[in-house]
C-alpha cells in the first residue's frame, strides 16, 4: 500500500518517534472525533470568509461491525465529511508543518496526533478550489512503523489533480481503532450520546455561530446499514 517511498513527506529537523512519545494519547475516547469536528468547523469558517455562499454541512458517521443478532459490537470507522475550504495549497502546508498555529483559531496544530494515537489510519480526501480550478488530493496519516521508519506521519497518495463535476468536500476516515477497548466503548454509545457530547464540548462555539450554523448530522451504521440518526440544530 505504501510502496512508493517518494510519497512519504520527509522531515529533517524533528524526530516523529520522539514527538509522539511527548504528546500522550488523550484518555477521552471521543478526542479524535472532537479534533475532526473542530477541523470541519474551522474549514467551513475559512470558506465563508472568502465570501462564498453555500449550504454548510458536517456529516458524521460511526460505522460498526455487527454480531449475529445485528447489534454493533465494535467500531470500525469514523467518517467526518464537510464542505469547507478543504486542503488547498495553503491549508495543506499548514497541515504538514508540525504545530502550525497560523489559522488563528486558538489551536496548537497538534490535533492530528490524537487521531493517529487512536486509529491505525486517518485518510483525507479533499476536493477544493484553487483559483478558478477544482482540484482533488488525498493523503494518509499514521504512526505505523512503515511511516516512522521514514520519519514521517504523512503519505501523499496523489499530487493535486483537476476534477470535474464535484463540489468542495473533505472526507476524513479514521479507520481501525488501535485499542479494542476503545472500539467496544464506542459501541455502548448511541447517536444521542454523541450529540450530547458534541453539544457539551462546543456549546459556546455553536452559540457564537447560531445564525450561520452548518447542518450537522450524526449517523450510526451497523453492518453497513444506518440504524440511528440525529441532528444538531
Secondary structure, 3 states (H helix, E strand, C coil): CCCCHHHECCCCCCCHHHHHHHCCCCCCCCHHHHHHHHHHHHHHHHHHHCCCCCCCEEEEEEEEEECCCCCEEEEEEEEEEECCCCCCHHHHHHHHCCCCCCCCCCCCCCHHHHHHHHEEEEEEEEEEEECCEEEEEEEEECCCHHHHCCCCCEEECCCCEECCCCCCEEEEEEEEECCHHHHHHHHCCCHHHHHHHHHHHHHHHHHHCHHHCCEEEEEEEECCEEEEEEEEC
